[in-house]
Amino acid sequence: MPDNVLEAVGLHRAYGSVRAVDDVSFTLPEGGSLGIVGESGSGKTTTARIVVGLEQADSGDVLVRGRARDARGRGRTRRLARAREVQMVFQDPYLSLDPRTSVEQVLREALRLHFPDTDHDRRVRELLDQVGLGTRAADARPRQLSGGQRQRVAIARALAVEPAVLVLDEAVAALDVSVQAQILNLLADIREETRIGYLFITHDLGVVRCVTDDVIVMRKGRVVEAGPTAEVLAAPRHPYTRLLLESVPRPGWDPEAIAAARRAL
């Protein structure tokens, strides 16, 4: 069995009396893909932010390749080291890309910070090719790119630091279905080539079905079901997981009945 590249152990995070993350644990093997699924308010994004280091857990540990992330560590060197362990791709890359900065400059800045002694010209070309953009996009600004192209830039920037884990927080939710498929296929190819681990944060069970090996289902901060994706989606054991599957729109779908069932849980 492959070694775990990422492990979360007993994560807790509260905001006042609200337990946003309540004893959450999971593992991600090297080259694996794990989905965290749940509705808004389930705690999935807070979990992701703790893994990346954007928030601190009240208790619990996050380990990368068996070593604690040490989110409380200080200093530029430690911050850069943590960034090289785990990178995050957000739902709307336009908000995280400087509108005044070209694609090439975005990638060069990441390389300058983390790998100042590498051949940046060569590496920029490699990254653009890896995400299917090519050198023609190097001079473009974010406003000149489509949503799918901007997401490819965000993925390239994350890959530039050669992380062990890529966290994707609703990373295809804002894209048209056809573009979603292109990005998901791209991510599958990158995972096969690099053995990077993926942590998918999503409410979309279709995405989970397509791109994850394993899945955990969260509700009100807690994990209510976990296991291989195919098994969980084929025969869910928890009523909430079954409700999520029933909530996927299809002929005869009754949103009022779904809402009533959700309130009853």
C-alpha positions in Angstrom: 0.0 0.0 0.0 1.3 3.5 -0.8 2.4 5.7 2.1 0.0 8.5 3.2 1.0 11.9 1.9 -1.6 13.6 4.1 -3.2 12.8 7.4 -5.7 14.7 9.5 -6.1 13.5 13.1 -8.9 14.6 15.4 -9.4 18.1 14.0 -11.6 20.5 15.9 -12.5 24.1 15.1 -15.2 26.1 16.9 -16.6 29.6 16.4 -18.2 30.4 19.7 -20.8 27.7 20.3 -20.7 26.5 16.7 -18.5 23.4 16.1 -17.5 23.9 12.5 -15.1 21.0 12.5 -15.7 18.3 15.1 -13.2 15.4 15.4 -12.5 15.1 11.7 -9.8 12.5 10.7 -8.8 11.1 7.3 -5.8 9.9 5.3 -4.8 10.6 1.7 -2.3 8.2 0.1 0.4 9.4 -2.3 -1.1 9.8 -5.7 -4.6 9.4 -4.2 -7.7 11.5 -4.6 -10.1 12.1 -1.6 -13.4 13.9 -1.8 -14.9 15.8 1.1 -18.6 16.3 0.3 -21.4 18.1 2.1 -23.7 21.0 2.0 -22.9 24.6 2.8 -22.1 24.8 6.6 -21.0 21.1 6.7 -17.5 22.1 7.7 -15.8 20.9 4.5 -14.2 24.3 3.6 -13.1 25.0 7.1 -11.4 21.6 7.1 -9.6 22.5 3.8 -8.4 25.8 5.2 -7.0 24.1 8.2 -5.2 21.6 6.0 -3.7 24.4 3.9 -2.8 26.5 7.0 -5.2 29.4 6.3 -6.8 28.6 9.7 -5.6 27.0 12.9 -7.4 24.0 14.4 -8.3 24.4 18.1 -6.9 20.8 18.5 -5.8 18.0 16.3 -2.9 17.6 13.8 -2.3 17.7 10.1 0.7 15.7 8.9 2.3 15.7 5.4 4.5 12.7 4.8 4.3 11.9 8.5 5.5 15.3 9.7 3.3 17.9 11.4 2.4 20.9 9.4 3.1 23.2 12.4 0.6 25.9 11.3 1.8 28.0 14.2 5.4 28.2 12.9 6.7 31.6 12.2 9.2 33.1 9.8 9.5 33.4 6.0 11.4 30.2 5.6 8.8 28.1 7.5 5.9 29.8 5.6 7.5 28.9 2.2 8.2 25.4 3.3 4.5 24.9 4.3 3.4 26.4 1.0 5.6 23.8 -0.8 3.8 21.0 1.0 0.2 21.9 0.3 -1.3 24.3 -2.3 -5.0 25.3 -2.8 -7.0 26.1 -5.9 -10.1 28.2 -5.2 -13.5 28.3 -7.0 -12.9 31.7 -8.6 -9.3 32.2 -9.7 -10.1 35.7 -11.0 -10.2 36.8 -7.3 -6.7 35.4 -6.6 -5.0 36.6 -9.8 -3.7 40.1 -10.1 -5.6 41.7 -13.0 -2.4 43.7 -13.9 -0.1 40.7 -14.0 0.4 38.5 -17.1 0.3 34.7 -16.9 4.0 34.5 -17.3 4.6 36.9 -14.4 2.2 34.9 -12.2 4.3 31.8 -12.7 7.6 33.6 -12.5 6.7 35.1 -9.1 6.0 31.6 -7.6 9.2 30.3 -9.0 11.2 33.3 -7.8 9.9 32.7 -4.2 10.4 29.0 -4.1 13.1 28.0 -6.6 15.2 31.1 -7.3 18.1 29.1 -8.9 16.0 27.2 -11.5 15.7 27.9 -15.2 12.5 30.0 -15.0 12.1 30.3 -18.8 12.1 26.5 -19.2 9.9 25.9 -16.1 7.3 28.4 -17.2 7.1 26.7 -20.6 6.7 23.3 -18.9 3.9 24.5 -16.6 2.0 26.1 -19.4 2.2 22.9 -21.5 1.3 20.8 -18.4 -2.1 22.7 -18.0 -2.8 22.8 -21.7 -2.3 26.5 -22.3 0.9 26.8 -24.3 3.2 29.7 -24.6 0.6 31.8 -26.5 -1.1 32.5 -23.2 2.0 33.7 -21.5 1.4 37.4 -22.2 -2.3 37.4 -21.4 -3.9 39.1 -18.4 -6.7 37.4 -16.4 -9.4 39.5 -18.0 -8.3 38.3 -21.5 -8.9 34.6 -20.5 -12.0 32.5 -20.2 -13.0 31.0 -16.9 -11.5 27.6 -17.8 -8.2 29.2 -18.9 -8.0 31.2 -15.6 -8.5 28.0 -13.7 -5.7 26.4 -15.7 -3.5 29.3 -14.7 -4.4 28.9 -11.0 -3.5 25.1 -11.3 -0.2 25.9 -13.0 0.7 28.4 -10.3 -0.1 25.8 -7.6 2.0 23.2 -9.4 4.9 25.6 -9.8 5.9 25.0 -6.1 5.8 21.2 -6.6 3.4 20.5 -3.7 2.7 17.1 -2.2 -1.0 17.8 -2.0 -3.3 20.0 -4.1 -6.5 21.1 -2.3 -9.3 22.0 -4.8 -12.1 23.9 -3.1 -15.2 23.8 -5.5 -12.6 24.3 -8.2 -14.9 23.6 -11.1 -18.2 24.7 -9.6 -18.3 28.0 -11.5 -17.5 26.5 -14.9 -19.8 25.3 -17.7 -20.3 21.5 -17.7 -18.2 21.0 -20.8 -15.3 23.1 -19.3 -15.7 21.2 -16.0 -15.1 18.0 -17.9 -11.9 19.4 -19.5 -10.5 20.6 -16.2 -11.3 17.3 -14.5 -9.6 15.3 -17.3 -6.6 17.6 -17.0 -6.4 17.1 -13.3 -6.6 13.3 -13.8 -3.7 13.4 -16.3 -1.6 15.6 -13.9 -2.2 13.2 -11.0 -1.2 10.2 -13.2 2.0 12.0 -14.3 3.1 13.5 -11.0 1.6 11.2 -8.2 0.4 14.4 -6.5 -2.4 13.9 -3.9 -5.8 15.6 -4.4 -8.2 16.7 -1.8 -11.5 17.7 -3.5 -13.9 19.9 -1.5 -17.2 19.9 -3.3 -21.0 19.6 -3.0 -21.2 18.0 -6.4 -21.5 14.2 -6.2 -20.9 14.0 -10.0 -17.4 15.5 -9.5 -16.8 13.1 -6.5 -17.8 10.1 -8.7 -15.5 11.1 -11.5 -12.3 12.0 -9.8 -12.0 10.6 -6.3 -10.9 7.2 -5.0 -12.4 7.7 -1.6 -14.9 10.1 0.0 -15.9 11.4 3.4 -19.3 12.9 3.9 -19.6 15.8 6.4 -22.6 17.2 8.2 -22.6 19.9 10.8 -18.8 19.5 11.3 -18.7 15.8 11.7 -17.9 12.9 9.3 -21.0 10.8 9.0 -19.8 8.4 6.4 -16.5 7.4 4.7 -15.1 4.8 2.4 -14.3 4.1 -1.3 -16.2 6.4 -3.5 -17.8 3.7 -5.6 -19.1 1.8 -2.6 -20.4 4.9 -0.7 -22.3 6.2 -3.7 -23.6 2.8 -4.7 -24.8 1.8 -1.2 -24.8 4.7 1.2 -25.3 3.7 4.8 -26.1 7.0 6.4 -29.4 8.7 5.8 -27.7 12.0 5.1 -25.6 10.5 2.4 -28.7 9.0 0.9 -30.4 12.4 1.0 -27.5 14.0 -0.8 -27.8 11.4 -3.6 -31.6 11.9 -3.8 -31.0 15.7 -4.0 -29.3 15.4 -7.4 -31.8 16.8 -9.9 -33.4 14.3 -12.2 -36.9 13.7 -13.8 -39.5 13.7 -11.0 -37.2 15.4 -8.5 -39.2 17.2 -5.8 -37.1 20.0 -4.1 -39.8 20.6 -1.5 -39.8 17.0 -0.4 -36.0 17.0 -0.3 -36.0 20.1 1.9 -38.5 18.6 4.3 -36.4 15.4 4.6 -33.3 17.5 5.2 -35.0 19.4 8.1 -36.1 16.1 9.6 -32.5 14.8 9.9 
